[in-house]
Amino acid sequence: MQALRTSKQIQVHTGRGSLAAALRLAVAAGAGCGGDDGGSTTGDPGSGGRGAGGGTGDGPALLVGNTRGDSVSLYDQESGAFVRDFIPTGSGGLKEPDFLLIHDDGFLYVSSGADAASSAVLRFRADTGEPAGAFAQGGGLLRPYGIAFGPDGMLYVSSFRTDQLLRYDAATGDFVDVFAEGDAMPGGLNGPNGLVFGPDGMLYVTTQGSVAVSGQPTFPGLPSQVLRYDISTGEGAVFIDEPEPSPDSAGFISLLGLVFGPDCDAGECDLFVSDFANDIRRYDATGALLDTLPTGFTETTPRGNHMGGLTFGEGRRLFTVGFDAMNDAAPGTLLRFDSATGDPLPAEGQSGAVFVAEDTRMKRPIGITAWP
């Protein structure tokens, strides 16, 4: 039986010089606060580990959304040290945060909410984490997952529990229309997850293969795929069909996060896709599979972990986050890879691709983004 990812990724905008400087100052200001939330910053396996090194918090960082903690955590990107709760529990109405996106307007956008009343894209100051209100909501939005700003001045949002892609005015947040919706057929918008615009201007969408019935996902056996839409015409087609399940999975596929990189300007612009059921797959511009990056990190067969979104950090390193689904607390783990070679980049003393070992301050994490 397919596991349900009821609570999911990552598009990062770069070139924000002044914003980047402000964010680094904010990280430095928050350094040393790690012990305030019941967890250790010294790598104690009983209360949450981290990568090697002290971690001053004055460099690049990672934001991680905790679907079970209603919060966003900040980790040092170089050492893996926990810095602080960037968005404390429930701040600004945050509930089951999913997709995280830092836009070039200086705000962090977060898809939030589990029912019609709470479903919204919330906005927070990207330098401090202070809430700036609900930006986009309404229009039938129910359990938002992926969000992406389009070249047409629209904000695209996956409404997971209605099988729709909704559009909002990117300047005002006002609802505009339903861009696409599922048809409960193979190749359709069935359980939309992650969103990202490619270098070709097309909109790429991962689907879980579920069908929403009365606001709840059902599983009639449809494939999990990557769809591609021409936003000028609204026409969509399958770009990547459902792959074979990971040997580390429980026998199902649930494609989730997706990001282009690592260096689109240099022509090295492949598509990386994470699978909630395990592994990251790398595809070329035609949709051909190039590589598979193993993500299993629990000592079980099959692996007992599930995976979240993707983001590129400093030095073209690829980061992802997952959690131990066999543990009721669902503690999180950060993984790191060399995006050019696909090789795992574990922290000192860790195995596989583990960068930050199981940490209880991450609570069923899904969303992740490089910061700044």
C-alpha positions, 0 to 999 in steps of 0.5 A, a space after each residue: 500500500 502506498 504511503 501518503 505524504 500528507 504534509 512535501 519542494 524547491 526553487 531558489 532565486 539567486 543574485 540577491 546581493 544586498 539580501 544575501 548580505 542581510 541574511 548572513 548577518 541575521 544568521 550570525 545574530 542567531 548563532 549560539 541559540 541552539 540549546 534553547 529548544 530541547 536539543 543539543 548542538 554538540 551532536 548528542 545522538 539522543 537529542 539531535 546530531 549535526 555535522 562536523 565542525 563548530 559552525 559559527 552561523 556567519 555563512 550560508 545556511 539551510 532553512 528546513 520546514 517542519 510539517 509536524 512542528 509548524 516551524 522552520 529551522 535554520 542550519 549552518 550550511 558548512 558545519 551542519 550546526 543548528 542555529 535557531 528556529 528561524 520561524 517559531 512554532 505557529 508564527 504568522 499562522 504557520 501550519 504544516 509548512 511544506 514548500 519554501 521559496 526565497 524570492 528576490 523581493 526579500 520575502 520567504 514564501 511558505 505553503 501552509 495549512 491542512 484545511 480550507 480555512 488555513 490553506 495559504 501561501 504565507 510570507 515572512 521576512 527573509 532576513 529575520 523570519 518575521 511574519 508578513 501576513 498571508 499572501 495568497 489564499 482562496 480560490 479553492 486552495 486546499 493543502 498547498 504544496 509547490 509554489 513558483 513565480 512565473 515569467 507571466 507575473 503569476 504565482 502558481 500554487 499546487 492545490 494538492 487536495 483538489 488536484 489543481 494548479 491555481 494562479 494568483 497575481 504575483 504582485 498582489 496575491 489576488 486569486 486569478 484562475 484555475 490554470 490546470 486540474 486533474 482528470 483521474 487519468 494517467 498523464 493527468 494532474 493527479 496529486 500535484 506536488 512540486 513546481 519549478 520553471 525550467 530554463 525553457 520557460 515551461 512549468 514542471 510539476 511532479 504528481 503523486 498519482 493520487 486522486 482527490 475525492 471530497 478533499 482527500 487523496 485516494 490511490 486508484 493506481 495511477 502513475 507518479 510522473 513529471 508533467 510539463 506545461 506551456 503556460 502560454 497555452 495551458 497545454 501539458 504533457 508527460 515529461 518523465 513517466 513513473 520510474 522503477 521503484 527504488 530498491 530502498 523503498 517499500 515498492 512505490 513511487 511518489 515524485 516530490 521535489 524538483 530543481 534545475 541545476 547545478 549551473 544553468 548559465 553554463 549549460 549544465 542544466 539537468 533536472 533533479 527529482 526527489 522521490 518521497 519513497 527514496 532516491 534522487 533521480 537526475 534527468 537531462 533536457 530530454 527527460 532521459 535518466 542520467 543518474 540515481 542518487 541513493 538516499 536511504 539512511 535508516 538501518 532497515 530493509 527496506 529503508 524506513 525513511 522518506 524524503 523531502 525537497 531539494 536545493 542547491 547550496 554553496 559550491 554546487 552542492 545538492 542538499 535534501 532532507 528526510 525523516 525516519 518514518 518508523 519513529 513516531 517523532 519523525 526526526 529529520 536528517 540532512 543529506 549532501 551530494 556533489 551535484 557534478 558527480 553525484 557522489 555523497 558528501 557525508 559529514 566527518 564520522 557519518 556514512 552515506 550522504 548524511 550531513 546532519 544525522 538524526 535531529 529531533 529539532 527537525 520534525 517530519 521535515 519536507 521543505 528545504 531551501 538554501 539561505 540566502 
